[in-house]
Amino acid sequence: MASRRTQNQQKILEVLQGLKQEISAQDLYIELRQQQQSMGLATVYRSLEALKLSGQLQVRTLTSGESLYSVHREDRHHLTCLRCNISIAIDECPVHALEQDLQQAYGFGIFYHTLEFFGLCQTCQASKAG
């Protein structure tokens, strides 16, 4: 049974490596089916959880509660609108030094971090005012 899980995890990693953006578990399930990979949705969720815990993929949770997965292990920073759910990537990272300090102080193995600011985008601010 463990080797089957490993095979499923490998299939998921291969699909994620071919993608240019984050993907939800349900969309990943659809992508696997389109590639003729027979895997149940529950197996996709279990495999994603195992891969997350092993540090092999990155997860970002949206305001809707939906999780997005990717294999790109990079720090991500976003401005996220609470009304329309648009998520704007920002390049600057004010917490790299803090991350290093935390690793040293607590002996904590950090895989990646996310930084998310929540509010209203310009379009939603304008529609609220009008």
LOMAR-95212 format. One line per 4 residues: for each residue x, y, z of N, C-alpha, C, O, CB. Coordinates in steps of 0.02 Angstrom, whole numbers, plus 32768, in hexadecimal, padded with zeros to 4 digits. Each point is the difference from the previous one (the first is absolute). Glycine has a CB too. Layout:
% residues N
X:Y:Z:X:Y:Z:X:Y:Z:X:Y:Z:X:Y:Z  ...
//
This chain:
% residues 130
8029:7FC4:8000:7FD7:803C:8000:802C:803F:8000:7FF0:8030:7FDD:7FB5:7F91:8060  8091:803F:7FE9:802B:803B:8003:801E:8010:7FBC:8006:803A:7FEE:8014:7FAB:8089  7FF9:7FE7:7F63:801E:800D:7FBE:7FCC:801E:7FD0:8011:8028:7FD5:803F:7F79:803D  7F71:804B:7FF6:7FCB:801E:7FD6:7FFA:804A:800E:7FF9:8029:7FD2:7FC9:7F6A:802C
8040:807F:8042:7FFD:8047:8012:803B:8024:7FE1:7FF9:8038:7FE7:7FCB:7FAD:8084  8076:7FFE:7F97:803C:801E:7FE4:7FF7:800B:7FB5:8013:8034:7FE5:8034:7F97:8073  7F9C:8005:7F86:7FF3:8007:7FB8:7FCE:8038:7FF3:800A:8027:7FD2:800D:7F5F:801D  7FB5:807F:8039:7FCF:8036:7FF9:8020:8043:800D:7FF4:8031:7FDC:7FB1:7F81:8046
8085:8052:8011:8022:803E:800F:802E:8014:7FC6:8005:803B:7FEF:7FF5:7FAB:808C  8028:7FE9:7F68:802C:800E:7FC7:7FD9:801B:7FC5:8016:802F:7FDF:8038:7F78:8048  7F78:803B:7FCB:7FD6:8019:7FC9:7FEB:8047:800D:8001:802A:7FD2:7FD5:7F62:8019  8017:8083:8052:7FEB:8044:8011:803A:8031:7FF8:7FF7:8037:7FE5:7FB4:7F9B:806C
808F:801B:7FC7:803B:802C:7FF9:800F:800D:7FB6:8011:8038:7FED:801D:7F9B:807F  7FCC:7FFA:7F6A:800D:8009:7FB9:7FD0:8031:7FE0:8014:802A:7FD8:8018:7F62:8023  7F94:8070:8017:7FCF:802F:7FE6:800E:8046:8019:7FFF:8030:7FD9:7FAB:7F74:8022  8064:8063:8045:800D:8042:801C:803E:8020:7FE2:8002:803C:7FF6:7FC8:7F9F:8074
8069:7FFC:7F88:803D:801B:7FE2:7FF4:801B:7FBA:8025:802C:7FE9:801C:7F83:805B  7F8C:8037:7F9A:7FF1:8017:7FBC:7FD5:803F:7FFF:7FF4:801C:7FCA:8014:7F70:8012  7FE0:8089:805D:7FD3:803A:8004:8028:8040:800F:8033:7FFE:8021:7F6F:7FB8:8005  8045:8081:7FC0:8022:8040:800B:7FE2:8027:803B:801C:8033:8015:7FFD:7FD1:7F72
7FB0:7FE3:8094:7FDE:8025:8036:7FE6:7FCF:8035:8001:7FC4:7FF6:7FE0:8097:7FB9  8008:7FC2:8087:7FE3:7FD8:8036:7FBF:7FE1:7FE7:7FE0:8018:7FD1:8055:8032:8088  7FB7:7F7E:7FC9:7FC2:7FDE:7FEB:7FDD:7FE4:803E:8020:7FEC:8031:8013:7FF6:7F5F  7F8B:801D:806E:7FD9:7FE4:8037:8001:7FB4:7FFB:8011:7FE4:7FCB:7FA5:8083:803A
8039:7F77:8031:7FFD:7FB7:8000:7FCC:7FE7:7FCD:800D:7FCF:7FDD:8017:8030:809D  7FA3:8022:7F83:7FCC:7FEA:7FD1:8016:800A:7FB7:7FF3:7FD5:7FD6:7FB6:8047:8080  8078:801C:7F9B:8018:800B:7FBC:8038:7FCF:7FF0:8007:7FEA:7FC6:7FD9:808F:8042  8049:7F77:8029:8035:7FCE:7FF7:7FE1:7FBC:7FF0:8018:7FDC:7FD4:8034:8063:807A
7F7F:7FAF:7FD6:7FDC:7FC2:7FF3:7FE7:7FFE:7FB7:8007:7FCD:7FDF:7FD6:802E:809B  8007:803C:7F6F:7FE7:8004:7FBA:803B:7FF9:7FD0:7FFB:7FDD:7FCD:7FA4:806C:8057  8098:7FD8:7FEB:803C:7FFD:7FD5:801A:7FB8:7FFC:8012:7FE8:7FCA:800B:808F:8055  7FE4:7F66:8019:8017:7FBA:8001:7FD2:7FD4:7FD5:8018:7FD5:7FDB:8018:803D:8098
7F90:7FF9:7F92:7FD0:7FDA:7FD7:800A:800D:7FB6:7FFB:7FD2:7FD7:7FB2:8032:8087  8061:803B:7F90:800B:8011:7FBA:8040:7FDF:7FE6:8006:7FF3:7FC4:7FBF:807A:804D  806A:7F86:801B:803E:7FDE:7FED:7FFA:7FB4:8007:8032:7FDD:8000:800E:8088:8024  7F83:7F83:7FE3:7FF2:7FB8:8004:801E:7FE0:803E:8011:7FC5:7FFF:7FEB:8038:7F85
800A:8029:80B2:8019:7FE5:8040:7FC3:7FF1:802B:7FDA:802E:8012:8093:8014:7FE7  7F88:7F7F:8018:7FC6:7FF0:802A:8014:8005:8049:8028:7FD9:801A:7FAA:7FDA:7F8D  8011:807F:807A:800E:800C:8046:7FC3:8023:801E:7FE7:8031:7FE3:8098:7FD8:8009  7F69:7FDF:804B:7FC6:801E:8020:8011:8043:8020:8039:800D:8010:7F9A:7F81:8004
7FFA:809B:7FF5:800A:8042:801E:801B:7FFB:8047:802B:8028:8013:7F78:8003:7FA6  8046:7FA4:806D:801A:7FF7:8045:804A:7FEF:7FFE:8026:8016:802B:7F68:7FC3:7FFB  8087:8000:7FA9:8047:7FEE:7FF9:8029:803D:7FEF:8038:8009:8018:7FA8:7F83:7FC3  8004:80A0:7FFA:8023:803E:7FEE:800B:8029:8040:8037:8019:800C:7F94:7FE7:7F80
8000:8008:809C:8007:8027:803E:8033:7FE1:8030:8029:8023:801D:7F60:8001:7FD6  8074:7F9A:8016:8030:7FDE:802C:8048:8009:7FE7:802D:800D:8027:7F7A:7F9F:7FF8  8062:804C:7FA0:8043:8006:7FE3:801A:8047:8007:803B:800B:800F:7FAA:7F99:7FA1  7FF0:808E:8044:8014:8046:8008:8014:800E:8048:8031:8023:800C:7F82:7FFE:7F96
8028:7FC4:808D:8011:800B:8047:8044:7FE2:8011:8028:801F:8022:7F5D:7FE0:7FFA  8088:7FC4:7FCB:8040:7FE0:800D:803A:8027:7FE0:8035:8008:801F:7F91:7F88:7FE7  802F:8088:7FBD:8034:8027:7FDE:800B:8042:8023:8039:8018:8003:7FA7:7FB2:7F91  7FEC:8054:8086:8006:803F:8025:802A:7FF5:803F:802E:8027:800E:7F62:8001:7FC5
8060:7FA4:8052:8023:7FF2:803E:8049:7FEE:7FF6:802A:8008:802D:7F6A:7FD3:8003  807C:800B:7F95:8046:7FEF:7FF1:8026:803B:7FE3:803C:7FFB:7FF3:7FA1:7F8F:7FFA  8000:80AE:8008:8021:803C:7FE6:800B:7FFF:7FB5:8025:8029:7FE6:8011:7FE2:8086  7FA9:7FC7:7F71:800A:7FF9:7FB8:7FD2:802D:7FD7:800A:8008:7FC4:801A:7F84:8050
7FAB:8092:800C:7FD6:8031:7FDD:7FEB:8037:802E:8006:7FFB:803D:7FD2:7FAC:7F76  8010:808E:8030:7FED:803C:8024:7FB5:8008:7FFC:7FE1:7FF0:7FCD:808F:8045:801A  7F73:7FE5:804E:7FB7:800A:8004:7FF2:8048:8014:8021:801D:802B:7FCD:7F6A:7FF4  7FE0:8096:7FBF:7FE8:8043:8012:7FB4:7FFC:8006:7FDF:7FE7:7FD2:8083:8053:7FF4
7F82:7FDF:8071:7FB9:7FFD:800B:7FE0:8043:7FF1:8015:8033:801B:7FFB:7F74:803C  7FBD:8059:7F7E:7FDD:803C:7FED:7FCD:8014:8035:7FF1:7FDA:802D:8020:8009:7F5A  7FD3:8059:8072:7FCE:8018:8030:7FC2:7FD4:7FFF:7FDC:7FFC:8032:804F:8078:7FC0  7FC8:7F6A:7FD6:7FC7:7FD3:7FFA:800B:7FBF:8026:7FD1:7FD8:8008:8016:805A:7F89
8057:7FC1:8086:8010:7FC2:8022:801F:7FCD:7FD1:8018:7FCC:8017:7F8C:804B:8038  805A:7FF7:7F70:801D:7FD1:7FCF:804C:8003:8003:801D:8036:8005:7F7D:7FD7:7FB1  8085:7FB9:8046:8049:7FFC:8001:801A:7FF8:7FB9:7FE3:7FDC:7FD7:801B:7FF2:809C  8039:8055:7F7F:8021:7FFA:7FBF:8045:7FE2:800A:8024:8013:802F:7F9C:8051:7FA4
8052:7F6D:8002:803E:7FD9:8008:802F:800E:7FC6:7FEB:800C:7FC7:7FD6:7F9B:8077  8080:8056:7FD0:8033:8005:7FCB:8041:7FDF:801A:800A:7FF9:803C:7FC2:8072:7F95  805F:7F83:8000:8040:7FE3:8013:8036:8035:8006:8038:7FF2:8016:7FA7:7FA4:7FB2  8011:80A6:8024:8031:8036:8001:800A:8017:8048:7FD4:801F:801D:800B:8005:7F6E
805A:7FCB:8090:800F:8012:8045:801F:8045:8000:803D:8008:8000:7FD3:7F7F:8021  7FC5:80AB:7FE1:8017:8044:8003:7FD3:8026:8030:7FC6:7FEE:800B:8068:800D:7F7E  7FED:8039:8093:7FD8:8029:802C:7FCE:8026:7FD6:8011:801A:7FCB:804C:7FEF:808A  7F66:7FFB:7FC3:7FCB:8022:7FDB:7FE1:8036:802A:7FF6:7FF8:803C:7FF4:7FA0:7F82
8007:809F:8021:7FE3:803A:8022:7FC8:801C:7FD5:8009:8008:7FC3:8065:8012:8077  7F59:7FF5:7FE4:7FC6:8015:7FDA:7FD8:8037:8023:8000:8006:803D:7FFB:7F88:7F92  7FE2:8099:8008:7FCC:802D:8016:7FBF:7FDF:7FE8:7FF8:7FF5:7FC4:8051:8076:8037  7F8A:7F84:8032:7FC4:7FDB:7FEE:7FC2:8028:8012:7FF7:8017:8038:8046:7F7C:7FDA
7F98:8076:7FBB:7FC2:8025:8009:7FCA:7FD4:8020:7FF3:7FC9:7FE8:802A:807F:7FB4  7FC6:7FD0:809A:7FCD:7FD9:8024:7FBD:7FFF:7FDB:7FD7:7FD4:800D:8062:804A:805D  7FBC:8010:7F67:7FC0:8002:7FDD:8003:7FD5:7FC0:7FD7:7FD4:7FF7:8014:809F:8038  8045:7F9A:7FA5:8001:7FDD:7FBF:8032:7FC5:7FFF:8003:7FDB:7FCF:7FDD:8090:7FFA
8047:7F8E:806D:8032:7FCA:8008:803B:8003:7FD0:8025:7FD0:7FFA:7F7E:7FEB:802C  8067:807F:7FB8:803C:8006:7FD7:803C:7FFC:802E:7FFE:8019:8038:7FC5:802E:7F70  8073:7F9B:8040:803C:7FF9:8027:803A:801B:7FD7:8010:7FE6:7FCB:7FC3:7FB5:8073  804C:809B:7FDA:8036:8021:7FDC:8042:7FED:8020:800A:800C:803C:7FAB:8056:7FA3
8079:7F81:7FFA:8041:7FEC:801A:802B:803F:800B:8000:802D:7FD6:7FF9:7F63:7FEF  802B:8071:8073:802F:8036:800C:8046:7FE1:8006:8008:7FCA:801B:7FA0:807E:801F  8089:7FDB:7FAC:8043:7FE5:7FFC:802A:800A:803F:802C:7FD8:800F:7FCE:803B:7F78  7FFA:8023:809C:8028:8010:803A:7FF2:7FD0:803A:7FC8:7FE9:8009:803A:8090:7FD3
8032:7F79:804C:7FF7:7FD5:803A:8021:8020:803D:803D:8003:8004:7FBE:7F96:7FB3  7FDC:8080:8077:801D:8020:803B:8012:7FCF:8039:8016:8016:8035:7FA7:804D:7FAC  803B:7F5C:8015:8009:7FD1:8037:8038:7FCD:7FF7:8004:7FD0:8027:7F85:8040:7FEF  80A1:7FF7:7FB7:8036:7FCF:7FF6:802F:7FFC:803C:8012:7FC9:8016:7FE8:804B:7F6F
8018:8025:8097:802D:8000:803A:7FDD:7FE0:803C:801F:7FDA:8026:801A:808E:7FAF  7F87:7FA6:8034:7FDA:7FE1:8036:7FFE:7FB4:7FF8:8008:7FDC:8032:7FB2:808C:7FD8  803D:7F80:7FB9:7FFF:7FB8:7FF4:8041:7FE0:8016:7FFF:7FCC:8022:7FB3:8045:7F7D  8086:800D:804F:8041:7FE5:8014:8008:8001:804B:801A:7FD0:801E:8016:8056:7F75
7FBB:8011:808D:8005:8006:8049:7FD7:7FC9:8022:8016:7FE2:8031:7FFB:809A:7FC5  7FB2:7F78:7FF1:7FD5:7FCD:801D:801D:7FBA:7FF9:7FFD:7FD8:802E:7FA1:8070:7FB8  8080:7FAA:7FE0:801F:7FBE:7FF6:8038:7FF6:8033:8006:7FCA:801D:7FDD:803A:7F69  8045:802F:8084:8038:7FFA:802F:7FE8:7FFD:8048:8016:7FD5:8026:8032:8069:7F89
7F8B:7FEE:8064:7FE9:8004:8045:7FDA:7FC2:8017:8006:7FEB:8039:7FF5:8090:7FBA  7FDD:7F69:7FE0:7FD4:7FC8:8013:8014:7FBD:7FE2:7FE1:7FCD:8010:7FC4:8086:7FFB  808D:7FAC:7FCA:8013:7FC2:7FDF:7FC8:7FE5:7FD5:7FF8:7FC3:7FF9:8055:8025:8065  7F8C:8045:7F85:7FC4:7FEE:7FDA:8012:7FFE:7FB6:801A:8031:7FE5:7F9A:8003:8072
803F:7F93:7F88:800F:7FF9:7FB9:7FC9:801E:7FD6:7FCC:7FE1:7FF5:8075:7FB7:8022  7FC9:80A5:7FD0:7FCD:8023:7FD9:8007:7FEC:7FB7:8036:8008:7FE3:7FC9:8058:806F  7FCA:7F88:7F8F:8000:7FEE:7FB9:7FF5:803E:7FD5:8021:8008:7FCD:7FB4:7F85:8050  7FFD:809E:7FF7:7FEF:803D:7FDB:7FD3:802A:802D:7FEC:7FEA:8036:801D:7FDB:7F59
7FE8:8078:805C:7FD0:8028:8024:7FD3:8025:7FCF:8012:8009:7FC6:803E:8004:809B  7F77:8008:7FB8:7FD3:802A:7FD9:7FF0:803D:8029:8000:7FFE:803D:7FCE:7F9E:7F86  8024:809A:801B:7FED:803E:8020:7FC5:801C:7FD9:8006:800C:7FC4:8071:800C:8067  7F52:7FF1:7FF6:7FC3:8013:7FDD:7FE0:803C:8023:7FF6:7FFF:803D:7FF8:7F8A:7F9D
8003:80AA:8000:7FDD:803B:8019:7FBA:7FFE:7FE4:7FF6:7FF4:7FC4:8075:8051:8045  7F63:7FC7:8021:7FBA:7FFD:7FEB:7FE0:8045:8004:800D:8026:802F:7FEB:7F63:7FF9  7FDF:8086:7FA6:7FDE:8041:7FFE:7FD5:8003:7FC2:7FE4:7FCE:7FEA:8079:8069:8055  7F9C:8005:7FA4:7FD9:8009:7FC3:802D:801C:7FC9:8026:802F:800B:7F71:7FE5:8038
8064:7FCE:7F82:8026:8017:7FC6:7FE4:8044:7FE9:7FCC:8016:8019:804C:7F71:7FC4  800A:809A:7FF5:7FEA:8042:7FE8:7FBA:7FFD:7FE2:7FD7:802D:800C:809F:7FF1:7FDF  7F7C:7FAE:7FEE:7FBE:7FFA:7FDF:7FC9:7FFA:8035:7FCC:8021:7FFA:806A:7FA9:7FA1  7FD4:800C:8097:7FCD:7FF6:8034:7FF9:803E:802C:7FC9:800F:8017:804F:7F77:7FE7
801F:809E:800E:7FFC:803E:8025:7FD6:8034:7FDA:7FD7:8023:801D:8099:7FC5:8018  7F9B:801A:7F8A:7FDB:8031:7FD7:7FB6:7FEF:7FFD:7FD6:802D:8003:8092:7FE6:7FB9  7F87:7FAC:803F:7FB9:7FED:7FFC:7FDE:8009:8044:7FC4:800C:8002:8058:7FA2:7FA3  8009:804D:8091:7FE5:800B:8043:7FF0:804A:800B:7FCE:8012:801E:8073:7F8C:800D
7FEB:808D:7FBA:7FF7:8048:8009:7FC7:801B:7FD5:7FE0:8031:8011:809A:7FD9:8008  7F7A:7FD3:7FAF:7FCF:801B:7FD1:7FBD:7FE6:8008:7FD3:8014:7FDB:8084:7FF9:7FDA
//
